[in-house]
Amino acid sequence: MKTLFLRELHGYFATPVGYVFLAMYTLLSGIVFVFVNIGQEMSASMNVMLSAMHLPFLLIAPLLTMRLFAEERRMRTDQLLFTLPVRTGAIVFGKFLAACVMLLIAMLLTGLYTLVISRFAQISVLETLCTYLGYYLLGTSLLSVGLLISSLCFNQMTAGVLTLGINVFLYLNEHYIQPQLTNRPWNVLGGLLSALPGQDRLGDFANGILSLSDLVYYLVFSFLMLFLTTRLLEARKHQRRRAG
């Protein structure tokens, strides 16, 4: 798994994908920081910047996951993956971990903004760390969805478009759909949709509180997406063996 993880991580920097993602994330977060934290809100809380960055992240997140399995399938190199002496789950986790590291690098770069704020205001270290952890967990859960979509597609462009569509749906679901489903009989559907990942679970993290329930939720959700991806790949692997 370590070799596969390093291979995927190197792949981000061997192609423009990793650089484009990091550049776009840093540029967009910088714009948000200047206009929101400094200009509009005048806030020392990083929750303001990270909250405003949620939608831009949803739009660029497919860059990290669209090629992970879809491109392997298009190039037919996925057949080589199935012959490796490692479990399918280890392959899935290795690719997922590489995408998570890229997100971690991007978020660490925004840590420079806290140094800027600290020159003018007092920052709560605990609150800042919890806020970053919450948004990182939210980000990784979205990456796990993108990984599942990539395993379903034949090329990375299709995977990217579908992942983008799902991310937009998740945003609309949290901000526009769920609030309209509070009355019977739609409240049942609203309850089901509330199980999808969103910013509404980050309230405690933003206040410097490590919420165990929300921590477990994001971890379980990501595990579920990785499990489904693994089962899908194993089914495809067995199907090819029978066909061969």
C-alpha positions as CSV (number, residue, x, y, z in Angstrom):
1,M,0.0,0.0,0.0
2,K,2.9,2.4,0.8
3,T,4.3,2.0,-2.7
4,L,0.9,2.7,-4.3
5,F,0.3,5.7,-2.0
6,L,3.7,7.2,-3.0
7,R,3.0,6.5,-6.6
8,E,-0.3,8.4,-6.5
9,L,1.2,11.2,-4.5
10,H,4.0,11.5,-7.0
11,G,1.4,11.4,-9.8
12,Y,-0.1,14.7,-8.6
13,F,3.2,16.5,-9.0
14,A,4.3,14.7,-12.1
15,T,1.2,16.2,-13.9
16,P,-0.3,19.7,-13.7
17,V,-3.2,18.4,-11.6
18,G,-1.6,18.7,-8.2
19,Y,-0.2,22.2,-8.9
20,V,-3.4,23.4,-10.4
21,F,-5.4,22.3,-7.3
22,L,-2.9,23.8,-4.9
23,A,-2.8,27.0,-6.8
24,M,-6.5,27.4,-7.1
25,Y,-7.1,26.5,-3.5
26,T,-4.5,29.0,-2.3
27,L,-5.7,31.7,-4.7
28,L,-9.3,31.4,-3.8
29,S,-8.7,31.1,-0.1
30,G,-6.5,34.2,-0.3
31,I,-9.3,36.2,-2.0
32,V,-11.8,35.0,0.6
33,F,-9.4,35.9,3.4
34,V,-8.8,39.4,2.1
35,F,-12.4,40.2,1.3
36,V,-14.1,38.4,4.2
37,N,-11.8,38.1,7.2
38,I,-10.1,41.5,6.7
39,G,-12.6,43.5,4.6
40,Q,-16.2,42.5,5.4
41,E,-16.2,40.6,8.7
42,M,-12.9,41.8,10.3
43,S,-12.8,38.5,12.0
44,A,-9.9,36.7,13.6
45,S,-11.7,33.3,13.4
46,M,-10.5,31.0,10.6
47,N,-14.0,29.5,10.6
48,V,-15.1,32.6,8.6
49,M,-12.6,31.9,5.8
50,L,-13.0,28.1,5.8
51,S,-16.8,28.4,5.8
52,A,-16.6,30.8,2.8
53,M,-14.2,28.4,1.1
54,H,-16.6,25.4,1.3
55,L,-18.3,26.1,-2.0
56,P,-15.1,26.9,-4.0
57,F,-13.6,23.6,-2.6
58,L,-16.6,21.7,-3.8
59,L,-16.0,23.0,-7.3
60,I,-12.3,22.1,-7.4
61,A,-12.3,18.9,-5.3
62,P,-13.0,16.7,-8.4
63,L,-9.5,17.5,-9.6
64,L,-8.1,15.3,-6.8
65,T,-10.3,12.2,-7.4
66,M,-11.4,12.1,-11.0
67,R,-8.4,10.3,-12.4
68,L,-7.7,7.9,-9.5
69,F,-9.6,5.0,-10.9
70,A,-11.3,6.3,-14.1
71,E,-8.0,6.9,-15.8
72,E,-6.7,3.5,-14.8
73,R,-9.8,2.0,-16.3
74,R,-9.5,4.0,-19.5
75,M,-5.8,3.0,-19.9
76,R,-6.6,-0.5,-18.9
77,T,-3.9,-0.4,-16.2
78,D,-6.5,-1.3,-13.6
79,Q,-5.9,-4.9,-14.7
80,L,-2.4,-4.6,-13.4
81,L,-3.7,-3.3,-10.1
82,F,-5.8,-6.4,-9.7
83,T,-2.7,-8.6,-10.1
84,L,-0.7,-6.8,-7.4
85,P,-0.1,-8.9,-4.2
86,V,-2.1,-6.5,-2.1
87,R,-5.8,-6.4,-1.1
88,T,-8.2,-4.3,-3.1
89,G,-9.0,-2.4,0.1
90,A,-5.3,-1.4,0.4
91,I,-5.3,-0.1,-3.2
92,V,-8.4,2.0,-2.5
93,F,-7.1,3.3,0.8
94,G,-3.7,4.1,-0.8
95,K,-5.3,6.3,-3.5
96,F,-7.6,7.9,-1.0
97,L,-4.7,8.7,1.4
98,A,-2.8,10.4,-1.5
99,A,-5.8,12.7,-2.2
100,C,-6.2,13.4,1.5
101,V,-2.5,14.4,1.7
102,M,-3.0,16.9,-1.1
103,L,-5.9,18.4,0.7
104,L,-3.8,18.6,3.9
105,I,-1.1,20.4,2.0
106,A,-3.6,22.9,0.6
107,M,-5.1,23.6,4.1
108,L,-1.7,23.9,5.7
109,L,-0.8,26.6,3.2
110,T,-3.8,28.7,4.4
111,G,-2.2,28.5,7.9
112,L,-0.1,31.4,6.9
113,Y,-3.2,33.6,7.2
114,T,-3.3,32.9,10.9
115,L,0.2,34.4,11.2
116,V,-1.1,37.6,9.5
117,I,-4.1,37.8,11.8
118,S,-1.9,37.1,14.9
119,R,-0.1,40.4,14.3
120,F,-3.4,42.3,14.8
121,A,-5.5,40.2,17.0
122,Q,-5.3,37.4,19.6
123,I,-6.0,33.9,18.1
124,S,-7.4,30.9,20.0
125,V,-5.0,28.1,19.1
126,L,-7.5,25.4,20.2
127,E,-10.4,26.9,18.3
128,T,-8.3,27.3,15.2
129,L,-7.0,23.7,15.3
130,C,-10.5,22.3,15.9
131,T,-11.9,24.4,13.1
132,Y,-9.3,23.1,10.7
133,L,-9.8,19.5,11.8
134,G,-13.6,19.8,11.2
135,Y,-13.2,21.2,7.7
136,Y,-10.5,18.7,6.9
137,L,-12.8,15.8,8.0
138,L,-15.6,17.3,5.8
139,G,-13.2,17.6,2.9
140,T,-12.0,14.0,3.2
141,S,-15.6,12.7,3.3
142,L,-16.2,14.6,0.0
143,L,-13.0,13.0,-1.4
144,S,-14.3,9.6,-0.5
145,V,-17.4,10.3,-2.6
146,G,-15.3,11.4,-5.5
147,L,-13.2,8.2,-5.3
148,L,-16.4,6.1,-5.5
149,I,-17.6,8.1,-8.5
150,S,-14.1,7.6,-10.2
151,S,-14.3,3.9,-9.8
152,L,-17.7,3.9,-11.6
153,C,-16.5,5.8,-14.7
154,F,-14.5,5.0,-17.8
155,N,-12.7,8.3,-18.1
156,Q,-11.6,11.1,-15.8
157,M,-13.7,13.8,-17.5
158,T,-16.9,11.9,-16.9
159,A,-15.8,11.3,-13.3
160,G,-15.0,14.9,-12.8
161,V,-18.3,16.2,-14.1
162,L,-20.3,13.6,-12.1
163,T,-18.4,14.4,-8.9
164,L,-18.9,18.1,-9.5
165,G,-22.6,17.5,-9.9
166,I,-22.9,15.6,-6.7
167,N,-20.9,18.2,-4.8
168,V,-23.2,20.9,-6.1
169,F,-26.2,18.8,-5.0
170,L,-24.7,18.4,-1.5
171,Y,-24.3,22.2,-1.3
172,L,-27.9,22.8,-2.5
173,N,-29.2,20.1,-0.3
174,E,-27.8,21.7,2.9
175,H,-28.6,25.3,2.1
176,Y,-31.8,25.1,0.1
177,I,-33.4,21.7,-0.1
178,Q,-33.4,20.6,3.5
179,P,-34.9,23.9,4.9
180,Q,-37.9,23.3,2.6
181,L,-38.5,19.8,3.9
182,T,-39.4,20.5,7.5
183,N,-43.2,19.8,7.2
184,R,-44.9,16.5,6.9
185,P,-44.7,14.2,4.9
186,W,-41.5,15.7,3.5
187,N,-39.7,15.8,6.9
188,V,-38.9,12.1,6.6
189,L,-37.0,12.8,3.3
190,G,-35.4,15.8,5.0
191,G,-34.2,13.6,7.8
192,L,-32.6,11.2,5.3
193,L,-30.9,14.0,3.4
194,S,-29.6,15.5,6.6
195,A,-27.4,12.3,6.9
196,L,-25.3,13.6,4.0
197,P,-22.1,15.4,4.8
198,G,-22.3,19.2,5.2
199,Q,-21.2,22.2,7.2
200,D,-24.1,21.9,9.7
201,R,-22.0,19.4,11.7
202,L,-19.1,21.8,12.2
203,G,-20.6,24.0,14.9
204,D,-18.8,22.5,17.8
205,F,-15.5,22.3,15.9
206,A,-15.8,26.1,15.0
207,N,-16.2,26.8,18.7
208,G,-13.1,24.9,19.7
209,I,-14.9,21.8,20.9
210,L,-13.9,18.4,19.6
211,S,-17.2,16.8,18.9
212,L,-16.8,13.0,19.2
213,S,-20.1,12.3,17.5
214,D,-19.3,14.4,14.4
215,L,-15.8,13.0,14.3
216,V,-17.2,9.5,14.3
217,Y,-19.8,10.5,11.7
218,Y,-17.2,11.8,9.2
219,L,-14.9,8.8,9.7
220,V,-17.8,6.3,9.3
221,F,-19.1,8.0,6.2
222,S,-15.6,8.0,4.6
223,F,-15.2,4.3,5.6
224,L,-18.5,3.5,4.0
225,M,-17.6,5.2,0.7
226,L,-14.3,3.3,0.7
227,F,-16.0,0.1,1.5
228,L,-18.4,0.5,-1.4
229,T,-15.6,1.4,-3.7
230,T,-13.7,-1.8,-2.6
231,R,-16.7,-4.0,-3.1
232,L,-17.3,-2.5,-6.6
233,L,-13.7,-3.2,-7.7
234,E,-13.7,-6.7,-6.3
235,A,-16.9,-7.5,-8.1
236,R,-15.3,-6.2,-11.3
237,K,-12.2,-8.2,-10.6
238,H,-14.2,-11.4,-10.2
239,Q,-16.2,-10.7,-13.3
240,R,-13.0,-10.4,-15.4
241,R,-11.7,-13.6,-13.9
242,R,-14.8,-15.5,-15.0
243,A,-14.7,-13.9,-18.4
244,G,-11.1,-14.9,-18.8
